[in-house]
Amino acid sequence: MPKRLFRRHTKKDIALCFGERTGMFVEPKEIRVRGDWLFYKSPDYDEIDCYRAAHARYDSGVLCMEPWSDCSLEDSPFIPNNNDRVSKTLERLDKTYQRCRED
């Protein structure tokens, strides 16, 4: 059986695909991918939109068009050296997403 190789998408690829799905012009500097989530920082708003994107690094086709939730800038990966707060945000997002799937 042949090995299946995945091409690792760049932030530019993901920003382009994400922008096509949302109908927005998205620059790579406006997104971050952590865990199963894509964080989008609009230049017009203070809140960060959180999109479920389980395989965004490999298959940008799974990106959805509507944010699942949001978080503050302080709890997002846009702040350098913010791993503890980002981990808590990821945990909250994962829990609420899983709870919804189980209902």
Backbone as CSV, one residue per row, in Angstrom:
resi,resn,N_x,N_y,N_z,CA_x,CA_y,CA_z,C_x,C_y,C_z
1,MET,0.843,-1.172,0.000,0.000,0.000,0.000,0.895,1.244,0.000
2,PRO,0.673,2.167,-0.934,1.554,3.333,-1.027,1.352,4.267,0.169
3,LYS,2.437,4.917,0.550,2.363,5.896,1.621,1.619,7.131,1.120
4,ARG,0.824,7.686,2.007,0.120,8.915,1.647,0.849,10.073,2.305
5,LEU,1.370,10.939,1.497,2.115,12.087,2.011,1.226,13.323,1.982
6,PHE,1.267,14.075,3.057,0.515,15.311,3.134,1.463,16.477,2.929
7,ARG,1.031,17.410,2.135,1.807,18.621,1.950,1.433,19.572,3.066
8,ARG,2.388,20.084,3.752,2.145,21.011,4.848,1.846,22.385,4.252
9,HIS,0.658,22.878,4.512,0.275,24.183,3.988,0.984,25.296,4.734
10,THR,1.284,26.348,4.028,1.876,27.523,4.647,0.754,28.412,5.183
11,LYS,1.122,29.392,6.000,0.119,30.337,6.489,-0.527,31.082,5.327
12,LYS,0.243,31.317,4.277,-0.305,31.998,3.098,-1.392,31.147,2.440
13,ASP,-1.137,29.842,2.292,-2.136,28.920,1.723,-3.408,28.904,2.565
14,ILE,-3.225,28.780,3.882,-4.368,28.699,4.780,-5.147,30.008,4.767
15,ALA,-4.452,31.142,4.768,-5.125,32.445,4.726,-5.948,32.591,3.444
16,LEU,-5.407,32.141,2.320,-6.122,32.216,1.051,-7.380,31.346,1.092
17,CYS,-7.243,30.093,1.522,-8.399,29.184,1.607,-9.438,29.705,2.592
18,PHE,-8.978,30.175,3.732,-9.876,30.710,4.752,-10.619,31.934,4.213
19,GLY,-9.917,32.810,3.546,-10.540,33.991,2.955,-11.570,33.639,1.896
20,GLU,-11.282,32.623,1.084,-12.250,32.184,0.069,-13.530,31.664,0.708
21,ARG,-13.409,30.955,1.826,-14.588,30.393,2.494,-15.401,31.438,3.248
22,THR,-14.727,32.463,3.746,-15.430,33.477,4.531,-15.815,34.703,3.705
23,GLY,-15.269,34.820,2.504,-15.559,35.976,1.665,-14.816,37.226,2.101
24,MET,-13.729,37.052,2.841,-12.938,38.188,3.318,-11.544,38.117,2.721
25,PHE,-10.903,39.278,2.638,-9.494,39.294,2.264,-8.702,39.088,3.552
26,VAL,-8.003,37.967,3.644,-7.291,37.605,4.866,-5.799,37.537,4.576
27,GLU,-5.031,38.272,5.356,-3.583,38.226,5.230,-3.024,37.193,6.207
28,PRO,-1.906,36.560,5.855,-1.324,35.551,6.749,-1.058,36.068,8.166
29,LYS,-0.730,37.336,8.312,-0.445,37.882,9.648,-1.702,37.960,10.518
30,GLU,-2.882,37.765,9.934,-4.138,37.853,10.670,-4.626,36.506,11.195
31,ILE,-3.869,35.433,10.946,-4.297,34.105,11.415,-3.185,33.425,12.211
32,ARG,-3.621,32.552,13.091,-2.739,31.649,13.819,-3.468,30.313,13.917
33,VAL,-2.748,29.222,13.819,-3.331,27.893,13.980,-2.672,27.248,15.187
34,ARG,-3.506,26.842,16.138,-3.038,26.143,17.337,-4.006,25.007,17.619
35,GLY,-3.472,23.829,17.876,-4.338,22.682,18.130,-5.271,22.465,16.955
36,ASP,-6.552,22.312,17.245,-7.562,22.114,16.205,-8.275,23.411,15.836
37,TRP,-7.644,24.534,16.090,-8.331,25.817,15.941,-7.532,26.821,15.130
38,LEU,-8.278,27.585,14.342,-7.715,28.710,13.611,-8.214,29.973,14.298
39,PHE,-7.305,30.850,14.642,-7.631,32.127,15.270,-7.485,33.219,14.223
40,TYR,-8.516,34.040,14.093,-8.502,35.119,13.102,-8.641,36.462,13.801
41,LYS,-7.691,37.326,13.545,-7.687,38.675,14.131,-8.027,39.672,13.032
42,SER,-9.276,40.112,13.040,-9.713,41.097,12.059,-9.076,42.441,12.389
43,PRO,-8.657,43.180,11.374,-8.095,44.504,11.653,-9.151,45.483,12.181
44,ASP,-10.431,45.122,12.074,-11.514,46.032,12.464,-12.065,45.792,13.865
45,TYR,-11.717,44.669,14.518,-12.316,44.318,15.807,-11.247,43.916,16.817
46,ASP,-11.596,44.020,18.090,-10.669,43.632,19.156,-10.746,42.152,19.490
47,GLU,-11.933,41.544,19.331,-12.094,40.127,19.644,-11.462,39.262,18.558
48,ILE,-10.997,38.099,18.970,-10.395,37.130,18.053,-11.430,36.052,17.773
49,ASP,-11.731,35.799,16.504,-12.666,34.737,16.130,-11.929,33.408,16.108
50,CYS,-12.599,32.374,16.640,-12.017,31.032,16.714,-12.816,30.088,15.826
51,TYR,-12.155,29.488,14.864,-12.778,28.582,13.904,-12.254,27.172,14.118
52,ARG,-13.151,26.207,14.109,-12.738,24.806,14.199,-12.041,24.445,12.885
53,ALA,-10.822,23.980,12.974,-10.035,23.643,11.779,-9.090,22.503,12.138
54,ALA,-9.664,21.332,12.344,-8.905,20.189,12.874,-7.681,19.832,12.045
55,HIS,-7.715,20.006,10.750,-6.580,19.620,9.908,-6.096,20.793,9.058
56,ALA,-6.169,21.975,9.589,-5.802,23.156,8.801,-4.363,23.098,8.312
57,ARG,-3.509,22.456,9.046,-2.110,22.398,8.628,-1.902,21.481,7.421
58,TYR,-2.818,20.549,7.198,-2.626,19.592,6.114,-3.707,19.663,5.047
59,ASP,-4.928,19.900,5.441,-6.041,19.850,4.496,-6.945,21.046,4.756
60,SER,-6.677,22.139,4.092,-7.428,23.361,4.363,-8.886,23.243,3.948
61,GLY,-9.268,22.165,3.301,-10.656,21.971,2.911,-11.606,21.801,4.079
62,VAL,-11.107,21.588,5.288,-11.988,21.401,6.433,-12.351,22.712,7.112
63,LEU,-11.781,23.799,6.667,-12.070,25.075,7.318,-13.538,25.433,7.151
64,CYS,-14.142,25.852,8.242,-15.548,26.232,8.191,-15.674,27.739,7.968
65,MET,-16.892,28.177,7.673,-17.099,29.580,7.331,-17.583,30.428,8.495
66,GLU,-18.007,29.820,9.587,-18.523,30.582,10.713,-17.690,30.310,11.951
67,PRO,-17.408,31.357,12.722,-16.619,31.127,13.932,-17.403,30.310,14.949
68,TRP,-16.691,29.450,15.660,-17.313,28.666,16.721,-17.493,29.529,17.962
69,SER,-16.489,30.325,18.248,-16.488,31.143,19.454,-15.528,32.306,19.230
70,ASP,-15.243,33.013,20.306,-14.232,34.056,20.223,-13.421,34.053,21.510
71,CYS,-12.379,34.844,21.519,-11.565,35.006,22.725,-10.958,36.401,22.696
72,SER,-10.446,36.817,23.815,-9.805,38.129,23.878,-8.406,38.036,23.277
73,LEU,-7.886,39.166,22.888,-6.534,39.217,22.342,-5.540,38.648,23.352
74,GLU,-5.737,38.943,24.635,-4.822,38.490,25.684,-4.790,36.969,25.828
75,ASP,-5.873,36.289,25.423,-5.951,34.828,25.530,-5.650,34.127,24.210
76,SER,-5.134,34.856,23.253,-4.932,34.314,21.905,-3.457,34.109,21.599
77,PRO,-3.166,33.366,20.531,-1.773,33.171,20.128,-1.147,34.381,19.431
78,PHE,-1.873,35.480,19.337,-1.298,36.684,18.739,-0.366,37.415,19.710
79,ILE,-0.435,37.050,20.982,0.460,37.622,21.983,1.664,36.680,22.130
80,PRO,2.878,37.179,21.951,4.067,36.315,22.068,4.215,35.738,23.486
81,ASN,4.778,34.556,23.574,5.059,33.887,24.856,3.820,33.793,25.739
82,ASN,2.727,33.350,25.144,1.428,33.322,25.809,0.872,31.904,25.901
83,ASN,1.744,30.924,25.969,1.319,29.524,25.869,0.344,29.097,26.959
84,ASP,0.523,29.568,28.191,-0.381,29.160,29.276,-1.808,29.623,29.014
85,ARG,-1.976,30.869,28.626,-3.317,31.390,28.372,-3.923,30.767,27.118
86,VAL,-3.100,30.543,26.109,-3.590,29.901,24.882,-4.033,28.474,25.180
87,SER,-3.298,27.763,26.006,-3.679,26.394,26.383,-5.050,26.371,27.053
88,LYS,-5.311,27.323,27.917,-6.621,27.404,28.577,-7.722,27.718,27.569
89,THR,-7.425,28.585,26.616,-8.393,28.899,25.565,-8.690,27.662,24.729
90,LEU,-7.650,26.922,24.342,-7.837,25.694,23.561,-8.654,24.681,24.334
91,GLU,-8.385,24.547,25.609,-9.146,23.614,26.445,-10.624,24.007,26.484
92,ARG,-10.905,25.289,26.663,-12.295,25.767,26.682,-12.985,25.510,25.349
93,LEU,-12.302,25.817,24.246,-12.879,25.606,22.918,-13.157,24.128,22.666
94,ASP,-12.183,23.276,23.003,-12.358,21.833,22.801,-13.531,21.298,23.619
95,LYS,-13.644,21.737,24.868,-14.732,21.255,25.731,-16.096,21.680,25.197
96,THR,-16.240,22.940,24.814,-17.549,23.390,24.324,-17.896,22.732,22.999
97,TYR,-16.892,22.525,22.148,-17.139,21.863,20.863,-17.555,20.409,21.083
98,GLN,-16.828,19.709,21.959,-17.160,18.302,22.229,-18.549,18.182,22.861
99,ARG,-18.863,19.078,23.789,-20.173,19.059,24.439,-21.291,19.228,23.408
100,CYS,-21.101,20.099,22.464,-22.104,20.323,21.415,-22.256,19.091,20.531
101,ARG,-21.160,18.441,20.215,-21.216,17.226,19.374,-21.936,16.089,20.067
102,GLU,-21.833,16.045,21.387,-22.473,14.966,22.146,-23.964,15.194,22.328
103,ASP,-24.402,16.434,22.235,-25.850,16.742,22.399,-26.685,16.342,21.219
